[in-house]
Amino acid sequence: MLGGGRTIVVIAHRLETVAAADTVVLLEDGAIVERGRPADLLTGGGTFAAFWRSARPVFRPWGPWYGRYGGGRRSSTLREHSSKTGGRPPAHSLLMSESDIERSHGMHVVHDGPRQAPPLLLVHGSGASGGFWGPVVPALAGHHHVIRVDLPGHGQSPPAASYDVPAQAGQVAALLDDLGLRHVAVAGHSSGGYVATALAEQRPDLVGSLALISSGPSPDALLRQPFILRVLLAPPLGPLMWPRRSDALIRKGIGAMAVRPVDLPDDVIADVRGITYRVMRTVLRRNTAYIAERSLPDRLAALDVPVQVVFGAADPRWEPSSAHRYDAVPGARVELLPGVGHLPMLEAPETVGELLLTFTATVADDR
């Protein structure tokens, strides 16, 4: 209900998660008064924005994967309701979620956990999205205000003018400034570790600790990539096949980077499908340029920040033994996970969650 006794009905198409919602439609007296993407409507100052402010609703993620990735009390409530309604989402599923979604500085941002808890920023790697962190979020959100971003050109974030690593770090810094956060624990997966490192280089006041997961130290540690990725990313077939990728092909490409089976929900696969060939190639070139200019261990050694490094001992993208190059970083903690590939947060989410929580708690105790 809004002022004047007006009732607003919110209907969302494709509600696997709010990040995947294609359209929000507002009906008033049977007529459509607003229609568009949730993030656009929220920042547009119209009826939906007023409804949001007055009722403080947040779409509750819904989908068959939610019991696995959604976390504690929320997933339990949905499972209980689902058993009573034949799998239909509950009538209140549009309201009162513990997740909050916004768009800031050209990036799609998802918040989980209490805002007053210590902040933990999660940065995904190339060709991925914030959804790749989904399996570890429930554990982390019990102790942290978890912030996931979709970097420019990935997931639900629009393209950017520059994909240089320092430029992406600058956008993340602007987001943290807007949130009024300092001394944030930052975890980056793969090239997300480069953005995290660049953030610490640019704004040491923002970063309290760095956790790098599967972040290659320098170009010479890169292995020959799986055949399917070589085909998709290189001419002449890459530009032709990339825009025609099926969900099955995308899943196969992701699986080629893992050792253990991984299962991503459909909306995260849709995030990957939305990344263009030009963006992907550009991001990969910019990432290589960043670590070619100066290796990641050298960059980290120059910073005064606690560092944790996690590597899969069977990583097919980076030479696993190259993780020990981070031993040169004063105080760095290096962990190799047996039987794990390039995607530890998908292959071994419980282990990764425990490592991150132990690391952030130790850093907090040492302050």
matplotlib code that plots the C-alpha trace (Angstrom):
import matplotlib.pyplot as plt

x = [0.0, 1.2, -0.2, -3.9, -4.8, -3.2, -2.3, 0.7, 1.0, 4.6, 5.0, 8.4, 9.2, 11.9, 12.4, 15.1, 17.0, 16.5, 19.7, 18.2, 14.8, 14.2, 11.3, 9.4, 5.8, 3.7, 0.0, -2.4, -6.2, -5.3, -3.1, 0.7, 2.2, 5.9, 7.9, 11.6, 14.7, 14.6, 17.8, 16.7, 13.4, 14.9, 17.1, 14.5, 12.5, 9.1, 6.4, 8.4, 11.2, 8.5, 7.1, 10.5, 11.2, 7.8, 7.6, 11.4, 10.9, 13.7, 13.0, 13.6, 15.7, 13.7, 14.7, 15.5, 19.1, 18.2, 18.3, 21.9, 23.1, 20.6, 21.6, 20.1, 16.8, 15.7, 16.2, 14.5, 11.5, 11.2, 11.6, 8.9, 6.5, 7.4, 6.4, 3.0, 2.3, 3.6, 6.8, 5.2, 7.0, 5.3, 3.1, 5.5, 8.5, 8.7, 9.3, 11.8, 14.8, 18.1, 19.8, 19.9, 20.7, 21.7, 23.7, 26.5, 29.3, 28.4, 28.4, 25.7, 26.1, 24.6, 24.7, 24.2, 24.4, 24.0, 25.2, 26.7, 29.0, 32.6, 32.6, 33.9, 34.1, 34.1, 35.5, 35.0, 37.4, 37.3, 34.3, 32.3, 30.0, 29.3, 27.1, 30.2, 30.6, 27.1, 28.1, 30.3, 28.0, 25.7, 28.6, 30.3, 27.1, 26.7, 29.8, 30.2, 28.4, 29.2, 29.4, 29.5, 30.1, 29.7, 32.7, 32.0, 30.9, 30.2, 27.0, 24.4, 26.9, 27.0, 30.2, 32.8, 35.1, 38.2, 38.9, 42.4, 42.8, 43.5, 40.4, 38.2, 39.8, 38.9, 35.2, 35.3, 37.0, 34.2, 31.6, 33.3, 33.5, 29.8, 29.1, 31.4, 33.5, 37.2, 39.6, 37.5, 38.5, 38.7, 38.8, 39.4, 39.1, 41.5, 41.9, 39.6, 42.7, 44.4, 41.5, 41.8, 45.5, 45.2, 42.5, 45.0, 47.7, 45.5, 43.6, 45.3, 42.8, 40.1, 41.7, 42.1, 43.2, 43.6, 42.6, 43.6, 42.1, 43.6, 45.2, 48.2, 51.3, 52.8, 52.3, 55.0, 52.9, 50.0, 49.4, 48.2, 44.5, 41.8, 41.0, 37.4, 38.5, 41.2, 38.6, 36.1, 38.6, 40.9, 40.3, 39.2, 36.4, 36.1, 34.3, 31.9, 31.2, 31.1, 27.8, 26.2, 27.2, 24.5, 24.1, 25.6, 28.7, 29.1, 28.8, 31.4, 33.8, 33.4, 33.8, 37.0, 38.5, 37.5, 38.6, 35.6, 32.0, 30.5, 26.8, 25.9, 22.3, 20.8, 20.8, 24.6, 25.0, 22.9, 25.4, 28.3, 26.3, 25.9, 29.6, 30.6, 33.6, 35.1, 34.9, 36.3, 39.3, 39.9, 39.7, 42.2, 44.7, 44.4, 44.9, 48.0, 49.4, 48.9, 50.9, 53.5, 54.2, 55.0, 54.2, 51.6, 54.0, 56.1, 53.1, 51.9, 55.4, 55.3, 52.0, 51.4, 48.4, 47.8, 47.6, 46.1, 46.6, 44.5, 45.3, 43.9, 46.7, 45.3, 44.6, 44.5, 44.9, 47.9, 50.9, 49.9, 53.4, 53.5, 51.4, 54.6, 55.9, 53.7, 55.9, 58.1, 55.3, 56.0, 53.5, 51.5, 49.6, 49.6, 47.1, 47.0, 43.8, 44.3, 42.1, 40.8, 41.1, 40.7, 37.3, 37.8, 34.7, 32.6, 34.6, 35.3, 33.0, 33.0, 36.8, 37.1, 34.5, 36.3, 39.7, 38.3, 36.5, 39.6, 41.8, 39.5, 39.0, 42.7, 43.3, 40.7, 42.3, 45.7, 44.5]
y = [0.0, 3.5, 6.9, 7.4, 3.8, 2.7, -0.9, -1.8, -5.4, -6.4, -9.1, -10.3, -12.5, -15.2, -14.9, -17.6, -14.7, -10.9, -10.7, -12.8, -11.0, -9.7, -7.4, -5.9, -4.8, -2.5, -2.6, 0.0, -0.6, -3.2, -0.8, -1.1, 2.0, 1.0, -1.8, -2.4, -3.9, -3.8, -1.8, 0.8, 1.3, 1.6, 4.5, 6.1, 7.9, 6.5, 4.5, 1.4, 3.4, 4.9, 1.5, 0.2, 3.0, 2.7, -1.1, -1.8, -5.0, -6.9, -9.8, -13.1, -15.4, -18.5, -21.5, -25.2, -24.5, -22.1, -24.8, -25.4, -21.8, -19.7, -20.2, -21.2, -19.7, -18.5, -21.8, -23.7, -21.5, -21.9, -25.6, -25.9, -23.8, -25.6, -28.9, -27.5, -25.8, -28.2, -26.2, -22.7, -19.7, -18.4, -15.3, -13.3, -14.3, -10.9, -9.3, -9.2, -11.1, -11.0, -10.1, -6.6, -5.7, -2.4, -0.9, 1.4, 3.0, 0.8, -2.4, -4.8, -5.2, -7.8, -7.5, -10.5, -10.6, -7.9, -4.4, -3.8, -6.9, -6.6, -6.1, -8.7, -7.9, -10.8, -10.2, -12.7, -13.6, -13.2, -14.7, -15.1, -13.1, -12.6, -15.6, -17.9, -17.1, -18.4, -21.7, -19.9, -16.9, -18.6, -19.4, -16.1, -14.0, -15.5, -13.5, -10.7, -8.1, -9.8, -7.6, -9.2, -7.2, -8.0, -6.4, -4.2, -6.2, -9.3, -10.7, -7.9, -5.0, -3.0, -2.6, -0.1, 2.3, 0.6, -2.9, -2.0, -3.7, -0.3, 1.2, -1.6, -1.3, 2.4, 1.6, -0.8, 1.9, 4.4, 1.8, 1.3, 5.0, 5.4, 2.7, 4.5, 1.4, 1.2, -1.7, -4.1, -7.8, -8.4, -11.8, -12.2, -15.3, -15.7, -12.3, -10.9, -11.2, -8.7, -6.2, -6.7, -6.1, -3.0, -1.8, -2.2, -0.4, 2.6, 2.8, 1.1, 2.8, 0.7, -2.8, -4.6, -7.9, -9.7, -13.3, -14.5, -17.7, -19.2, -16.0, -16.7, -14.8, -14.0, -14.9, -17.6, -19.7, -20.0, -23.5, -24.6, -24.1, -26.9, -27.5, -26.2, -22.9, -22.5, -23.0, -20.6, -17.8, -17.8, -17.0, -18.2, -20.2, -18.2, -15.1, -17.4, -19.8, -17.5, -15.8, -19.1, -20.9, -23.2, -23.6, -27.1, -25.7, -23.0, -25.6, -27.8, -24.8, -24.1, -27.7, -27.9, -25.5, -27.8, -31.2, -31.9, -31.7, -28.3, -27.3, -23.7, -22.5, -21.4, -17.7, -17.8, -19.6, -16.7, -14.3, -16.0, -16.1, -12.4, -11.7, -10.7, -12.0, -8.6, -8.0, -11.4, -11.0, -7.4, -8.4, -11.3, -9.0, -6.4, -9.0, -10.3, -6.8, -6.1, -9.2, -8.8, -5.3, -6.5, -9.9, -10.2, -11.4, -8.4, -6.1, -7.7, -7.6, -3.8, -3.5, -3.6, -5.8, -9.4, -11.9, -15.3, -17.4, -20.4, -22.6, -25.9, -28.4, -29.6, -26.2, -26.7, -22.9, -22.0, -24.2, -25.2, -25.0, -21.3, -20.7, -20.9, -17.8, -16.0, -17.3, -14.3, -12.0, -11.3, -13.1, -14.6, -17.8, -20.2, -23.1, -25.8, -27.8, -31.4, -32.7, -29.2, -27.3, -23.6, -23.1, -23.9, -21.9, -24.2, -27.4, -27.2, -24.4, -25.6, -25.6, -22.2, -20.7, -22.0, -20.7, -17.3, -17.1, -18.2, -15.7, -12.7, -13.6, -13.9, -10.5, -9.0, -10.4, -9.1, -5.5]
z = [0.0, -0.8, 0.3, -0.7, -0.3, -3.6, -3.9, -6.0, -7.3, -8.2, -10.8, -11.8, -14.8, -14.2, -10.4, -10.0, -8.3, -8.4, -10.3, -13.0, -13.0, -16.5, -15.8, -13.0, -13.9, -11.7, -12.1, -10.8, -11.3, -13.9, -15.9, -16.3, -14.7, -14.8, -16.4, -16.5, -14.9, -11.1, -10.7, -13.3, -11.7, -8.2, -9.3, -11.5, -8.8, -9.9, -8.4, -7.8, -6.1, -3.8, -3.1, -2.2, 0.2, 1.9, 2.3, 2.1, 0.0, -1.6, -3.9, -2.3, -4.5, -5.6, -7.5, -7.2, -6.3, -3.4, -0.7, -1.6, -2.1, -0.3, 3.3, 6.6, 7.7, 4.3, 2.5, 5.3, 5.1, 1.4, 1.5, 4.1, 2.1, -1.1, 0.5, 1.2, -2.1, -4.6, -5.3, -5.9, -4.4, -1.3, -1.6, 0.5, -1.5, -3.0, 0.4, 3.3, 1.9, 3.7, 0.4, -0.9, -4.5, -6.1, -8.9, -8.0, -10.2, -13.2, -11.2, -10.0, -6.3, -3.9, -0.1, 2.2, 6.0, 8.6, 7.5, 10.9, 10.6, 9.5, 5.7, 3.3, -0.4, -2.9, -6.4, -9.2, -12.0, -15.8, -17.6, -14.3, -12.0, -8.4, -8.6, -8.6, -4.9, -4.2, -2.4, 0.2, 0.9, 3.5, 5.8, 5.3, 5.8, 9.2, 10.3, 7.7, 5.7, 2.4, -0.7, -4.2, -7.3, -11.0, -12.5, -15.7, -18.7, -16.5, -15.0, -14.6, -15.0, -18.3, -20.3, -19.3, -21.2, -19.8, -18.6, -17.2, -13.8, -12.0, -13.7, -12.4, -8.9, -9.1, -9.6, -6.6, -4.5, -5.4, -4.3, -1.0, -0.5, -1.1, 1.4, 3.9, 4.5, 5.5, 6.3, 4.3, 4.0, 0.3, -1.4, -5.2, -7.3, -10.2, -11.9, -9.2, -7.1, -9.5, -9.0, -5.2, -5.3, -7.4, -4.9, -2.1, -4.1, -4.9, -1.6, 1.3, 3.6, 2.1, 2.4, 5.7, 4.3, 1.0, 0.2, -3.3, -4.6, -7.8, -8.7, -11.0, -9.9, -13.4, -17.0, -17.1, -14.6, -17.1, -18.4, -21.8, -21.5, -22.0, -25.6, -25.3, -24.0, -26.6, -29.3, -27.7, -27.0, -30.1, -33.8, -36.2, -34.4, -31.2, -32.6, -34.5, -31.7, -28.7, -29.3, -30.2, -27.0, -25.5, -21.8, -22.1, -23.8, -21.2, -18.4, -20.2, -20.5, -16.8, -15.9, -17.8, -15.2, -12.3, -11.1, -9.0, -10.4, -10.2, -10.6, -11.2, -11.3, -14.6, -13.7, -13.2, -16.5, -18.0, -16.5, -18.3, -21.6, -21.4, -21.5, -25.0, -26.9, -27.2, -23.5, -22.6, -24.9, -23.7, -20.0, -20.5, -22.3, -19.6, -16.8, -18.5, -18.9, -15.2, -13.9, -16.8, -15.7, -12.2, -10.7, -8.0, -5.3, -5.9, -5.8, -2.5, -0.9, -1.3, 0.6, 4.3, 4.4, 5.6, 2.7, 2.3, -0.9, -1.7, -4.7, -6.0, -6.1, -9.5, -11.0, -14.8, -15.5, -13.4, -12.5, -8.9, -7.6, -8.5, -5.4, -3.4, -5.2, -2.7, 0.1, -0.7, 0.6, 4.3, 6.5, 3.6, 4.3, 1.4, 1.2, -1.5, -1.6, -2.8, -5.6, -6.4, -9.6, -10.6, -8.9, -5.2, -4.0, -6.3, -5.8, -2.1, -0.7, 2.9, 3.0, 1.3, 3.6, 6.7, 5.4, 4.7, 8.1, 10.0, 8.1, 8.7, 12.3, 12.9, 11.2, 13.4, 16.5, 15.5, 15.2]

ax = plt.figure().add_subplot(projection="3d")
ax.plot(x, y, z, "-o")
ax.set_aspect("equal")
plt.show()
